[in-house]
């Protein structure tokens, strides 16, 4: 009796993608299925970067399909394709950037920039093309965190070439000023500078551009949220109530300007003594989960309070670079995949499908 597509699909339904909480068929991952005299050829395509999962998925698929009576050779190809997704209405898109993700906290000192850098590196490690924009004009830290020195180049005298650090495209006011120079600009100048850094940088075919937002929820943040085509926002906090108070303000700000909040990352959630193994919730516990429940947004993950994270980032070699296979890097990768999955769940951007309309005088 000849093999049927239904038999193969039944086998594929037994494979659950943990990050999606769905089986391969329900998730729409199976793009093509070809049967030739017992030989099975499958093409799987994820809508989010997950390079570290490809081998696990491939092995699971081969095992499940081979268990179907009558199956001979099984060939499985897996890839991921990141599409552009919808942003706020009326906001001009950025050329060569498919999705913009804002990383915000509301309060300084919660590890937002460290989280933004490691999430960007985690997305890149999973196979995405990623850039990062340092939007903190008063306290730029991305150059130090990525270990980038020097000034960006301009080919035409009008645009800026992004700097490169550990595979990331990056730009920051920190590349254009002396390290110890204080920025004493007022709000309108800061907003204009950010717009130039964002739109005059020649970003090259980015799946994701992460914007490391400055602390607070003032005029600069509102202007960015209204004028920058943001696909979604990630809120970084600690379990401490003081941090959560400001994180809530940041979250509601994005909601007011119709920017989806992709989820919450709880930083410095638990300290484990490296000598004796004693653990303690120094900044409290459960705050991120409570905030997640109160605002009906996902809890993307929790990062420990760990000396290595700070040391590695200060040295210009963040955790995803210094210890890519370590336990903390795996947490960052899982959070990054969740962020990408949430982005993939947003309606696709259709503006590029419509032609530009030009009205000319007769």
C-alpha positions, 0 to 999 in steps of 0.5 A, spaced: 500 500 500 502 506 497 504 511 503 500 517 504 501 524 506 496 523 511 500 518 514 506 522 514 503 528 517 500 524 523 507 522 524 509 530 524 503 532 529 507 528 534 513 533 534 511 538 539 516 545 538 517 547 545 518 554 543 511 555 540 507 550 544 504 547 537 506 541 533 509 542 526 503 541 522 499 546 526 504 551 526 505 551 519 512 549 519 511 544 513 512 548 507 513 542 502 512 534 503 514 529 497 513 522 496 517 518 491 516 510 492 517 510 500 522 516 500 520 522 503 523 529 502 520 534 507 522 542 507 521 545 513 521 553 514 520 557 521 518 564 521 523 566 526 531 564 527 532 558 531 539 555 528 540 552 534 534 547 534 535 545 527 539 539 528 534 537 534 528 538 530 531 534 524 533 528 528 526 528 531 523 528 524 527 523 521 525 518 527 518 520 527 517 519 519 522 512 519 517 509 524 511 510 519 511 503 515 513 503 508 518 509 509 525 508 506 529 514 505 528 521 509 530 527 507 529 534 511 531 541 510 530 546 515 530 554 514 528 560 517 525 566 513 524 573 517 518 577 514 517 584 515 511 585 520 506 591 521 508 597 525 504 604 527 500 607 522 503 613 518 510 611 520 515 611 515 519 605 514 526 604 515 530 602 508 533 595 509 530 594 516 524 588 516 523 589 524 525 594 529 524 592 536 525 597 542 528 595 549 526 599 554 526 599 562 523 606 564 528 606 570 536 606 569 541 601 572 536 594 571 541 592 566 537 594 560 543 595 555 546 589 557 540 585 556 539 589 549 546 587 547 546 579 549 539 579 545 541 582 539 547 577 539 543 571 541 538 573 535 544 573 530 547 566 533 540 563 531 541 565 524 538 572 523 541 579 521 541 584 526 543 591 528 543 595 534 542 602 535 544 606 541 538 611 543 541 613 549 545 620 547 546 622 554 550 615 556 552 611 550 554 604 552 554 600 546 561 602 543 564 599 550 559 593 550 561 591 543 568 593 544 568 597 538 573 603 537 574 608 532 569 613 528 564 610 522 565 612 515 561 616 510 561 614 503 557 620 500 558 625 506 550 624 507 549 617 510 553 613 515 556 606 515 554 602 521 560 600 525 561 592 526 562 588 533 561 581 534 557 580 527 552 586 529 551 592 525 551 598 530 551 605 531 551 610 537 553 617 538 558 614 542 562 613 536 562 620 534 564 624 540 570 623 545 569 618 550 569 623 556 565 628 553 558 630 556 552 631 552 548 637 554 543 638 549 536 639 550 530 635 548 529 637 540 536 636 539 537 629 542 530 627 538 534 630 531 540 626 533 537 620 534 532 620 528 539 622 524 542 616 527 536 611 525 535 614 518 541 616 515 545 609 517 546 605 511 543 599 515 544 592 510 538 587 510 537 587 517 531 582 520 531 585 526 534 592 529 534 593 536 534 600 539 537 600 546 532 606 549 534 611 554 532 610 561 525 614 563 518 615 559 519 623 557 519 627 551 524 623 547 521 616 549 514 619 546 517 622 540 521 615 538 515 611 540 510 615 535 515 617 529 520 610 529 516 604 526 517 599 532 514 592 531 514 591 538 517 592 545 521 588 550 521 591 557 527 589 562 526 590 569 528 587 576 524 584 581 525 590 585 518 594 586 522 601 585 524 598 578 517 595 577 514 602 578 518 605 572 517 599 568 510 599 568 510 606 566 514 604 560 509 598 558 503 603 558 507 608 554 508 603 548 500 601 549 498 608 548 502 609 542 499 602 539 506 599 540 505 591 542 509 589 548 512 583 546 514 581 553 518 582 560 525 580 561 526 580 569 534 581 570 538 580 576 532 575 579 536 570 583 543 570 586 547 564 587 554 564 590 559 561 586 563 558 592 557 555 596 551 554 592 547 559 596 541 562 593 538 569 595 533 573 591 537 580 593 532 584 589 525 580 591 522 575 587 516 574 583 515 581 581 516 580 573 511 575 573 506 579 577 507 584 572 506 579 566 499 577 569 497 584 571 498 587 564 497 580 560 503 580 557 508 574 556 514 573 561 519 572 556 525 569 561 529 571 567 536 572 568 540 571 574 545 576 578 551 574 575 558 577 576 560 574 569 555 578 565 558 584 568 565 583 567 564 580 560 560 586 557 565 591 561 570 588 557 567 588 550 565 581 550 558 580 552 556 573 554 554 570 548 561 572 545 565 569 551 561 563 553 556 562 547 554 555 549 554 556 557 547 556 561 546 564 561 547 564 554 542 559 553 537 563 557 538 569 552 537 565 546 531 562 549 528 569 550 531 571 543 527 566 540 521 568 544 521 575 542 522 573 535 516 568 535 512 574 538 514 578 532 512 573 527 505 572 530 504 580 529 500 581 522 505 582 516 507 589 513 503 590 507 505 597 505 511 594 500 505 591 496 502 597 494 505 602 489 507 609 491 501 614 488 504 620 486 499 626 484 502 631 479 499 637 476 496 637 469 
